[in-house]
Amino acid sequence: MTLKKGMYNQKSMANVKWRYVPLTKSNGPTPRPRHGHRAVSIENKIIVMGGGNEGIVDELHVYNTKANEWSEPHVSGQVPENGVAAFGIAVHGHNIYIHGGMMEYCEYSNDMFMLNTHTWEWTHINITNKDLVCPRLGHSFTLVGSTIYVFGGLSCELDDQNQFIPRYLNDIYTIDIATGEEQSGPSWSREDPAGDAPCPRESHTCVCTKDANEKSGALYIFGGMSSKAERMGDLWRLDLAKMIWIPVIAIGLPPLPRSLHTANVIGNKMYIFGGWVAINQKSKNKTVFLPEKEYKCTNSTACFNMDTITWEPVYTEGFEDALPRSRAGHASAVVNSRLYIISGRDGYHRAYNNQTCFKDMWFLETDKPPVPNRVQLIRASTSTLEICWIPVVTADAYLLQIQRLDNSDVNEWYDVAVVKGNSLVVSHHHSKPSSEDVDDNKPIERLELAPGTTYRFRIAAINACGRGEFSEPAAFKTCVPGFPGAPSSIRISKGNDGAHLAWDPPANSNGNISEYSVYLAIKNSQSTESPSSLAFVLVYRGDSPSCTVKTTSLQNAHVDQTNKPAIIFRIAAKNEKGYGPATQVRWLQDTKTSSNKRPADKMS
């Protein structure tokens, strides 16, 4: 074995990095350009709706971040008529709530709707005191527990489209959406927090702390446009336990005042992107700045640490093609540790009223990938070990390392390959690559596996922010010459009497296969530990490459929760010399499916 230690350098990675998501390479109908739309995330999907571009948009699109696929589900029920823009949106479980917004010029709404994303059915929420909250747009609509907080926005002073007099708001209302299921309908409550309130504004942002609930936590409000048509850069905290407004004086350099930006929480940090910012005009003496007169869009990113009350510097690549174009009125949503932004307008030629809306999507990689689950064995031979691992959602590639277990006191870890997929055949057929290109499975050094030898593997996920921590090691042994290989192509289906398993004989049987053994991982005191410490019991032994594991046995099975819930089996073959290595397989237990067939996890 002639491998190099620690070849992959994780310190060269950037802190955060924007990544372009080409819509032309996505499957399904993509949303058209727009601004004033909204986006939310549910699990690994992003739902985009509303907005405007040459009229209000009434379409709804769903983006599957795992499959890179767009869809336009058919909606039913009490669908909001003709769409809406600059509205409030919040997610509670699998339900999406929207409120207010602009239906057409100078016509604002105070209606509230709920969309069930399981059935895609709209429901108009019957609020008993609906008119307590006046129609508005550009307000914040923030969910905390089961309570939604509405703050600020823009309303119309007169109910006359020909006499539009804008009214900027700084009122705050709450509504408990859980009470709507118990009573005739939920109702608004006017809140009157102590302390000086933020000045009236619209197109600001509001987020809640990660652990916020009805009795603790806080809301953070940033920026917006005031009644003086000025963009603001102030930051406010609403303490929900004491119900008091607190102006925030944070450490660090704050972002420029802005409106029509987005703010999203990832972990303990609030990320702000884009929006309208002022272009300061210099006076003749070139030392004094005059009041702001012009505005432009920005593509700057800011980060506020809600634990340390600090504006943290954000380091992104400086060249133009590596960053989203400057924009305002875009939509954003968070999936795992990635911040996605969709569309928005560019702000150019504003005086001529011909701004352009983008048809694009980007995401900001904000953190290194989490620790992967342990590497698992697919099959073994005398000179190869085919291994795999459960994919990490935020990983672009993986660094695989190997350690040979022998009698020496020190066994070093060596880099095997940088892999884009989630499986690899480790054998003697590898050759040294010319670069660390992660587009293909390219080994780092030549490697030859010895027969009948135990090797340990570990893996770390890599993305634009760097390399994450390594997984727990997993040990596998190559076959001894003459012994059979491991069974392959495991199929598992659910029957009335239990689980039906079938498999193919080993590719290298080295003689006649006389019998097979199937083992089931069972519950024991170590069932929450790593897979290597699980207890297995024999549930089948025979010459047929198929069997049925009875329901009574499955009731005692250990359910692995490392990814999706799964039951673990091991299957081994025997020839004249004895038993060879076992194939381990995870049988997914998807409780959401109504099918009586549950697939084996082929990534295990």
HUNORBEL-V108078 format. One record per residue. N is the residue number from 1. D_CENTER is the distance of its C-alpha to the mean C-alpha in whole Angstrom. Layout:
((N D_CENTER) (N D_CENTER))
//
This chain:
((1 39) (2 39) (3 36) (4 35) (5 33) (6 30) (7 30) (8 26) (9 26) (10 23) (11 24) (12 24) (13 21) (14 20) (15 18) (16 15) (17 15) (18 15) (19 14) (20 16) (21 14) (22 18) (23 18) (24 21) (25 20) (26 17) (27 19) (28 20) (29 21) (30 19) (31 20) (32 23) (33 23) (34 23) (35 23) (36 23) (37 20) (38 17) (39 13) (40 11) (41 8) (42 9) (43 7) (44 5) (45 8) (46 9) (47 13) (48 15) (49 19) (50 22) (51 23) (52 26) (53 28) (54 32) (55 31) (56 29) (57 26) (58 26) (59 23) (60 20) (61 17) (62 14) (63 12) (64 10) (65 8) (66 9) (67 13) (68 13) (69 15) (70 16) (71 18) (72 20) (73 21) (74 24) (75 24) (76 27) (77 29) (78 30) (79 28) (80 28) (81 31) (82 30) (83 27) (84 26) (85 25) (86 24) (87 23) (88 21) (89 18) (90 17) (91 15) (92 17) (93 15) (94 15) (95 18) (96 17) (97 20) (98 22) (99 25) (100 27) (101 27) (102 30) (103 31) (104 33) (105 35) (106 36) (107 35) (108 33) (109 31) (110 31) (111 30) (112 27) (113 25) (114 23) (115 21) (116 20) (117 17) (118 19) (119 22) (120 21) (121 24) (122 25) (123 27) (124 29) (125 29) (126 33) (127 33) (128 36) (129 37) (130 35) (131 37) (132 36) (133 33) (134 35) (135 33) (136 31) (137 28) (138 26) (139 25) (140 23) (141 21) (142 19) (143 19) (144 20) (145 20) (146 22) (147 24) (148 23) (149 24) (150 26) (151 27) (152 29) (153 29) (154 32) (155 34) (156 38) (157 41) (158 43) (159 42) (160 44) (161 42) (162 45) (163 45) (164 41) (165 41) (166 38) (167 37) (168 35) (169 33) (170 32) (171 33) (172 30) (173 30) (174 28) (175 28) (176 27) (177 25) (178 26) (179 30) (180 30) (181 30) (182 33) (183 35) (184 36) (185 33) (186 31) (187 33) (188 32) (189 33) (190 34) (191 33) (192 36) (193 34) (194 37) (195 37) (196 37) (197 34) (198 32) (199 34) (200 34) (201 31) (202 28) (203 25) (204 24) (205 21) (206 20) (207 18) (208 18) (209 18) (210 15) (211 18) (212 20) (213 22) (214 25) (215 27) (216 26) (217 23) (218 23) (219 22) (220 22) (221 24) (222 24) (223 26) (224 27) (225 30) (226 34) (227 37) (228 38) (229 36) (230 35) (231 31) (232 30) (233 29) (234 29) (235 27) (236 27) (237 26) (238 27) (239 28) (240 27) (241 30) (242 33) (243 32) (244 33) (245 32) (246 31) (247 31) (248 29) (249 31) (250 28) (251 29) (252 28) (253 28) (254 27) (255 25) (256 28) (257 28) (258 27) (259 26) (260 23) (261 21) (262 17) (263 16) (264 12) (265 12) (266 10) (267 12) (268 16) (269 15) (270 16) (271 15) (272 17) (273 18) (274 21) (275 23) (276 27) (277 29) (278 33) (279 35) (280 38) (281 41) (282 44) (283 47) (284 50) (285 50) (286 47) (287 46) (288 45) (289 42) (290 43) (291 41) (292 38) (293 39) (294 37) (295 33) (296 31) (297 27) (298 25) (299 22) (300 22) (301 19) (302 20) (303 18) (304 20) (305 20) (306 20) (307 22) (308 24) (309 25) (310 25) (311 24) (312 22) (313 23) (314 20) (315 21) (316 20) (317 22) (318 25) (319 26) (320 26) (321 24) (322 21) (323 20) (324 19) (325 23) (326 24) (327 23) (328 23) (329 22) (330 19) (331 16) (332 12) (333 9) (334 6) (335 2) (336 3) (337 6) (338 6) (339 8) (340 9) (341 13) (342 15) (343 19) (344 21) (345 25) (346 26) (347 29) (348 32) (349 35) (350 35) (351 38) (352 39) (353 36) (354 35) (355 31) (356 29) (357 25) (358 23) (359 21) (360 18) (361 15) (362 13) (363 10) (364 11) (365 10) (366 11) (367 12) (368 13) (369 11) (370 12) (371 16) (372 16) (373 18) (374 21) (375 23) (376 25) (377 28) (378 28) (379 32) (380 35) (381 38) (382 40) (383 39) (384 35) (385 32) (386 29) (387 26) (388 23) (389 19) (390 16) (391 13) (392 11) (393 7) (394 8) (395 11) (396 14) (397 17) (398 18) (399 22) (400 24) (401 27) (402 30) (403 33) (404 36) (405 38) (406 41) (407 44) (408 44) (409 43) (410 40) (411 37) (412 35) (413 32) (414 31) (415 29) (416 29) (417 26) (418 23) (419 22) (420 19) (421 19) (422 19) (423 22) (424 26) (425 29) (426 31) (427 35) (428 38) (429 37) (430 34) (431 36) (432 35) (433 32) (434 33) (435 30) (436 27) (437 25) (438 22) (439 22) (440 24) (441 25) (442 28) (443 29) (444 30) (445 34) (446 36) (447 36) (448 38) (449 38) (450 41) (451 42) (452 42) (453 40) (454 37) (455 34) (456 31) (457 27) (458 24) (459 21) (460 19) (461 16) (462 16) (463 14) (464 15) (465 15) (466 17) (467 18) (468 17) (469 19) (470 21) (471 21) (472 24) (473 26) (474 28) (475 31) (476 33) (477 36) (478 38) (479 40) (480 44) (481 46) (482 48) (483 45) (484 43) (485 39) (486 36) (487 36) (488 33) (489 31) (490 31) (491 31) (492 30) (493 30) (494 31) (495 35) (496 37) (497 38) (498 35) (499 33) (500 35) (501 34) (502 35) (503 35) (504 37) (505 40) (506 39) (507 39) (508 42) (509 44) (510 47) (511 49) (512 49) (513 46) (514 48) (515 45) (516 42) (517 40) (518 37) (519 36) (520 33) (521 31) (522 32) (523 32) (524 33) (525 33) (526 31) (527 29) (528 26) (529 26) (530 25) (531 26) (532 30) (533 31) (534 31) (535 34) (536 35) (537 38) (538 40) (539 39) (540 41) (541 43) (542 45) (543 46) (544 44) (545 40) (546 39) (547 39) (548 38) (549 37) (550 38) (551 36) (552 38) (553 37) (554 33) (555 33) (556 34) (557 31) (558 28) (559 25) (560 22) (561 19) (562 17) (563 15) (564 16) (565 19) (566 22) (567 26) (568 27) (569 30) (570 32) (571 35) (572 38) (573 41) (574 45) (575 47) (576 51) (577 50) (578 47) (579 43) (580 41) (581 37) (582 35) (583 32) (584 29) (585 27) (586 24) (587 25) (588 22) (589 22) (590 20) (591 22) (592 20) (593 22) (594 26) (595 27) (596 29) (597 28) (598 25) (599 24) (600 25) (601 21) (602 23) (603 20) (604 22))
//
